[in-house]
Amino acid sequence: MEGSLRPSARRSEERRCEACARPLWRGDTLTELADRAEFRARLEEALAFGRPAPLQPAPQELAVLLIDLDRFKGVNDNLGHAAGDALLRHVGVRLRSALRDADLAARLGGDEFAVLLEGLAGQEAVSRIAARLVDLLGRPYLIDGCIAHVGASIGIAFARPGSEAELVLRRADLALYKAKSDGRGRFHFFEQELEEAAEARRALEFDLRAALALGQFELFYQPQVDLAENCLAGFEALIRWRHPQRGLVPPDRFVPLAEELGLMDEIGEWVLREACTEAMRWPDALTVAVNVAVPQFASGTLVKKVATALSVSGLPSSRLELEVTESVLLSESRSAIGQLAALKALGVQVSLDDFGTGYSSFTQLRSFPFDRVKIDRAFADDPAVVRAIAALGTNLGMRTTVEGVETAEQMERVRGEGCTEAQGFLLSRPVPATEVAELIARLGERLAGIEEEARK
């Protein structure tokens, strides 16, 4: 009779009844693993029925592993979707081969997989399994005579029976995000700091979405100096975010997030309008340089927005310079080249920024008639690199600007190597628009002092 069953036997009986009440199996037809619904049901079941009875020892923790394939999109793009499906089937086979019979493997959708581990003794045992999975899933795949390479990133979260399934999955997902951001092809366990960082990020996202409407963005301006004439040539406009509680937020903290959130096209349009309007307050000979991000090219409306900013402000197109990085050429190459050509037709100047820091090559410099190439600050102290790029720029009819110039000796050296402009803290830190007029007034004296210092 039911009343005579021991507590442990009663829980087992309840668990069997619960399993009978739902479908016998919900599987992924492609990989023959469990599907998302089956995985969620099994996880909830394990969390619910693993609660210890009074006076019984606490059960062991469960571990949830979320797995994301790295570089899988390249397989679909290069070999086709049929090859991608074949690779996913291989992944299913490898997953099953690496796990115990009692473990549950599932395909959640796309290239996302999950594993539920029960009865393992702590983090070390789970680490061994995770390391085995990273190694196994990262080995080459032979598909229709072609070798395909993908990797696997894994996020791991532990849970004691009685925990909420949604919380466990969210924690595993945070750990997965950390594994991918650390370089992919690795695993990471959930830590409380990840949840705190996620909450801080959510708050930053909320504030960032409101920043433009609340008028919290402003532009700072850093001077660019003509080395041949030893005079001010123009300014680069640099965005800052002045938050009432966070203070002045630097761009490296919010620009990548703005790109992720799809806000950079709108923010970039504001920067264009603001920079052109401000430049109209300067002497006519000075130019203003504005950075343009990948999403602004991807929108396909950049040329129209630049034309509108020039028209509304009254700024001559020859006084506006747009700075693009190699990432624009790599991710939006055909579209970007066409839009850059249209911008040049408007009379706008175009420069290639941060040259030499990534995959920049002579081929990229020759792919479009840039007006200027900007040498990254990392090479300001490397005479051979500066000399080579300056010579290349001269041969291609481009001006060359060295960023990050901080000493009089550096400035004289890059002048001697043939560079045409310099920019850096030696001349001035970026200043708000309200201080530009004062900076223009005193920069001539500053340049004379730098020249005299270099001669000593």
SETIMI-60414 format. One record per residue (C-alpha): x, y, z; residue in three letters. Coordinates in pm, whole numbers, padded with zeros to 5 digits, always signed. Each point is the difference from the previous one (the first is absolute). Example, Ala and Ser with C-alpha at 12.3 -4.5 7.8 and 13.67 -1.06 7.14 Angstrom:
2
+01230-00450+00780ala/+00137+00344-00066ser/
end
This chain:
456
+00000+00000+00000met/+00109+00358-00064glu/+00010+00083+00369gly/+00255-00274+00061ser/+00252+00122-00256leu/+00329+00141+00126arg/+00054+00374-00083pro/+00267-00077-00261ser/-00220-00262-00168ala/-00294+00240+00002arg/+00206+00269-00174arg/+00111-00249-00263ser/-00360-00103-00057glu/-00107+00366-00028glu/+00276+00064-00250arg/-00108-00296-00215arg/-00360+00121+00006cys/+00105+00350-00098glu/+00199-00140-00292ala/-00302-00203-00113cys/-00219+00310+00005ala/+00202+00175-00272arg/+00096-00120-00352pro/+00243-00293+00002leu/+00263+00183-00204trp/+00038+00330-00177arg/+00300-00018-00224gly/+00190+00200-00259asp/-00049-00180-00331thr/+00329+00120-00147leu/+00238-00113+00276thr/-00220-00256+00181glu/+00078+00180+00325leu/-00265+00140+00230ala/-00155+00328-00112asp/-00041+00323+00197arg/-00338-00099+00150ala/+00125-00342+00109glu/+00314+00148+00156phe/-00201+00259+00191arg/-00246-00264+00124ala/+00278-00233+00113arg/+00183+00282+00176leu/-00313+00112+00185glu/-00071-00362+00094glu/+00352-00050+00135ala/-00020+00321+00201leu/-00344-00076+00139ala/+00037-00366+00093phe/+00353+00025+00135gly/-00113+00183+00314arg/+00121-00193+00304pro/-00248-00151+00243ala/+00032+00083+00372pro/+00304-00162+00164leu/+00131-00108-00343gln/+00346+00109-00124pro/+00003+00296-00239ala/+00007-00110-00364pro/+00292+00079-00227gln/-00014+00308-00219glu/-00112-00002-00359leu/+00209+00160-00272ala/-00137+00163-00313val/+00237+00056-00292leu/-00101+00236-00280leu/+00207-00053-00314ile/+00034+00237-00294asp/+00191-00096-00314leu/+00262+00254-00104asp/+00036+00089-00370arg/-00300-00214-00100phe/-00138+00278-00222lys/+00309-00032-00217gly/-00086-00364-00071val/-00348+00096-00121asn/+00135+00292-00203asp/+00289-00186-00163asn/-00125-00359-00030leu/-00377+00046-00003gly/-00284-00076+00240his/+00002-00372-00080ala/+00361-00016+00120ala/-00099+00200+00308gly/-00273-00253+00080asp/+00247-00285-00047ala/+00241+00166+00241leu/-00275+00038+00260leu/-00073-00373-00029arg/+00370-00071+00059his/-00010+00226+00306val/-00293-00202+00134gly/+00195-00323-00042val/+00308+00143+00171arg/-00206+00134+00288leu/-00158-00338+00067arg/+00338-00174-00020ser/+00148+00229+00267ala/-00281-00032+00254leu/-00130-00267+00235arg/-00323-00183-00077asp/-00171+00189+00283ala/+00096+00342-00137asp/-00237+00195-00223leu/+00119+00177-00315ala/-00229+00231-00196ala/+00003+00228-00300arg/-00174+00321+00100leu/-00007+00139-00353gly/+00243+00119-00267gly/+00352-00074+00122asp/-00094+00007+00370glu/+00018-00315+00210phe/-00047-00083+00367ala/+00101-00278+00238val/-00152-00094+00335leu/+00232-00181+00240leu/-00122-00160+00322glu/+00186-00179+00277gly/+00348+00139-00064leu/+00227+00083+00291ala/+00066+00369-00039gly/+00174+00240-00233gln/+00305-00213-00075glu/-00207-00282-00147ala/-00205+00242-00209val/+00319+00174-00116ser/+00132-00328-00137arg/-00316-00055-00202ile/-00006+00360-00125ala/+00365-00016-00104ala/-00068-00326-00183arg/-00293+00160-00184leu/+00201+00308-00101val/+00274-00227-00136asp/-00234-00245-00173leu/-00228+00257-00161leu/+00298+00206-00114gly/+00154-00280-00205arg/-00034+00018-00382pro/-00315-00133-00168tyr/+00005-00182-00334leu/-00313+00097-00193ile/-00051-00103-00363asp/+00373-00012-00058gly/+00061+00340+00161cys/+00166+00074+00332ile/-00202+00232+00224ala/+00129+00162+00317his/-00216+00133+00281val/+00061+00041+00370gly/-00216-00013+00309ala/-00049+00246+00284ser/-00171-00128+00315ile/-00168+00173+00290gly/-00063-00203+00316ile/-00232+00059+00293ala/-00061-00218+00306phe/-00337-00028+00167ala/-00130-00172+00308arg/-00339-00169-00016pro/-00268+00253+00071gly/+00163+00268-00217ser/-00195+00169-00278glu/+00079-00133-00348ala/-00011+00349-00152glu/+00262+00123+00248leu/+00231-00294-00073val/-00025+00052-00376leu/+00060+00373+00032arg/+00311-00061+00207arg/+00133-00255-00248ala/-00065+00252-00277asp/+00197+00268+00186leu/+00289-00244+00038ala/-00022-00081-00373leu/+00017+00369-00087tyr/+00311+00029+00215lys/+00161-00303-00168ala/-00062+00151-00344lys/+00123+00345+00099ser/+00318-00154+00145asp/+00095-00135-00341gly/-00233-00292-00080arg/+00099-00366-00005gly/-00016-00025+00379arg/-00237-00053+00291phe/-00089+00222+00293his/-00190-00058+00323phe/-00260+00244+00121phe/+00121+00239+00269glu/-00206+00252+00193gln/+00209+00279-00150glu/-00143-00087-00342leu/-00353+00067+00122glu/+00109+00329+00154glu/+00173+00097-00325ala/-00311-00094-00198ala/-00216+00217+00225glu/+00244+00289-00041ala/-00009-00048-00377arg/-00382+00001-00001arg/+00002+00327+00193ala/+00256+00146-00242leu/-00214-00111-00296glu/-00306+00170+00150phe/+00188+00325+00057asp/+00164-00011-00343leu/-00332-00041-00181arg/-00124+00318+00169ala/+00320+00204-00035ala/-00065+00145-00345leu/-00356+00109+00079ala/+00119+00155+00326leu/+00279+00195-00170gly/+00278-00167+00199gln/+00247-00040-00289phe/+00253+00270-00078glu/+00300+00038-00226leu/+00356+00070+00103phe/+00255+00121-00254tyr/+00370-00086-00035gln/+00223+00213-00225pro/+00186-00130-00304gln/+00312+00194-00098val/+00153+00053-00345asp/+00366-00098+00048leu/+00131+00185-00306ala/-00160+00332+00094glu/+00011-00063+00377asn/-00357+00124+00034cys/-00345-00126+00092leu/-00168-00193-00283ala/-00323-00110+00166gly/-00158-00208+00274phe/-00122-00354+00048glu/-00345-00024+00160ala/-00016-00258+00279leu/-00325-00101+00166ile/-00042-00004+00377arg/-00297-00095+00217trp/-00065+00225+00300arg/-00229-00196+00230his/-00143+00168+00313pro/+00108-00287+00227gln/+00275-00177-00198arg/+00184+00319-00085gly/+00192+00032-00328leu/-00012-00344-00162val/+00286-00066-00249pro/-00089-00140-00344pro/+00169-00337+00053asp/-00262-00072+00268arg/-00309+00078-00203phe/+00074+00003-00375val/+00037-00382-00032pro/-00322-00041+00199leu/-00177+00257-00218ala/+00104-00201-00307glu/-00136-00320+00157glu/-00330+00171+00079leu/-00037+00143-00350gly/+00028+00360+00120leu/+00313+00112-00186met/-00173+00107-00319asp/-00219+00245+00191glu/+00284+00114+00227ile/+00230+00039-00300gly/-00254+00220-00176glu/-00012+00226+00307trp/+00382+00020+00005val/+00007+00104-00367leu/-00254+00278+00049arg/+00160+00126+00320glu/+00358-00003-00136ala/-00095+00182-00320cys/-00194+00263+00194thr/+00289+00056+00243glu/+00261+00021-00278ala/-00190+00294-00152met/+00108+00201+00309arg/+00370-00052-00079trp/+00229+00179-00245pro/-00075-00097-00360asp/+00328-00188-00053ala/-00063-00258+00272leu/-00143-00345-00070thr/-00197-00235+00225val/+00053-00377-00002ala/-00284-00233+00101val/+00026-00374+00062asn/-00247-00216-00191val/-00088-00349+00129ala/-00094-00320-00184val/-00375+00026+00082pro/-00017+00341-00170gln/+00120-00156-00324phe/-00223-00303+00047ala/-00309+00222+00019ser/+00057+00116-00358gly/-00104+00356+00090thr/+00338+00149+00093leu/+00045+00209-00315val/-00344+00157+00040lys/+00063+00076+00368lys/+00337+00161-00074val/-00154+00213-00274ala/-00277+00108+00238thr/+00248+00089+00278ala/+00202+00213-00244leu/-00310+00169-00140ser/-00156+00081+00338val/+00325+00128+00154ser/+00128+00181-00308gly/+00345-00160+00039leu/+00189-00033-00331pro/+00049-00369-00081ser/+00377+00051-00035ser/+00019+00078+00373arg/-00151-00333+00106leu/+00216-00311+00028glu/-00144-00344+00073leu/+00225-00253+00174glu/-00064-00370-00063val/+00177-00301+00146thr/+00098-00316-00182glu/-00297-00179+00160ser/-00226+00200-00233val/+00190-00126-00302leu/+00003-00358+00127leu/-00366-00029+00099ser/-00168+00227-00253glu/+00263+00004-00275ser/-00210+00028-00317arg/-00267+00223+00153ser/+00258+00210+00185ala/+00211+00069-00308ile/-00308+00115-00189gly/-00109+00232+00280gln/+00352+00136+00047leu/+00012+00081-00371ala/-00332+00185+00029ala/+00133+00194+00299leu/+00312+00096-00193lys/-00227+00120-00278ala/-00162+00234+00253leu/+00345+00148+00065gly/+00045-00163+00342val/+00347-00121+00098gln/+00043-00364+00108val/+00276-00145+00218ser/+00098-00351+00109leu/+00033-00003+00380asp/+00218-00216+00228asp/+00209-00131-00289phe/+00215-00298+00094gly/-00189-00121+00308thr/-00193-00285-00162gly/-00003-00146-00348tyr/+00072+00327-00178ser/+00209-00053-00308ser/+00133+00187-00300phe/-00282-00163-00198thr/-00258+00176+00215gln/+00173+00333-00044leu/-00011-00052-00376arg/-00364-00114+00004ser/-00123+00357+00038phe/+00153+00346-00054pro/+00017+00105+00364phe/+00103+00358+00068asp/+00185-00093+00317arg/+00133-00299+00191val/+00021+00026+00378lys/+00284-00193+00164ile/-00107-00152+00330asp/+00160+00125+00322arg/+00155-00345+00051ala/+00254+00086-00272phe/+00082+00356+00104ala/+00334-00122+00141asp/+00082-00235-00290asp/+00195+00206-00257pro/+00021-00280-00257ala/-00377-00054-00008val/-00077+00373-00003val/+00252+00057-00281arg/-00141-00285-00211ala/-00362+00113+00035ile/+00090+00365-00062ala/+00185-00098-00319ala/-00292-00213-00112leu/-00241+00286+00066gly/+00216+00239-00199thr/+00014-00241-00295asn/-00378-00044+00008leu/-00068+00372+00038gly/-00129-00031+00359met/+00077+00209+00306arg/+00126-00188+00306thr/-00096+00084+00358thr/+00170-00153+00303val/-00223-00043+00306glu/+00118-00013+00359gly/+00284+00255-00025val/+00093+00083+00360glu/+00351+00152-00009thr/+00179+00268-00200ala/+00256-00261-00105glu/-00274-00221-00144gln/-00146+00290-00192met/+00333+00095-00155glu/+00071-00362-00085arg/-00329-00061-00183val/+00047+00334-00178arg/+00339-00122-00116gly/-00145-00331-00118glu/-00226+00182-00244gly/-00334+00001+00184cys/-00225+00295-00075thr/-00202+00035+00323glu/+00022-00087+00368ala/-00259-00047+00272gln/+00042-00078+00369gly/+00019+00117+00359phe/+00315+00202-00073leu/-00220+00243-00190leu/-00310-00030+00216ser/-00233-00245+00160arg/-00350-00006-00153pro/-00195+00302+00125val/-00374+00080+00006pro/-00146+00233-00262ala/-00006+00287+00249thr/+00382-00007+00022glu/+00083-00027-00371val/+00022+00376-00063ala/+00248+00042+00286glu/+00203-00297-00126leu/+00017+00150-00350ile/+00122+00329+00146ala/+00287-00150+00201arg/+00105-00294-00222leu/+00232+00211-00216gly/+00206+00093+00304glu/-00004-00363+00112arg/+00132-00120-00337leu/+00280+00256+00006ala/+00099-00121+00346gly/+00003-00364-00113ile/+00218+00086-00300glu/+00246+00187+00222glu/+00007-00288+00250glu/+00077-00250-00276ala/+00298+00206-00118arg/+00166-00007+00343lys/
end
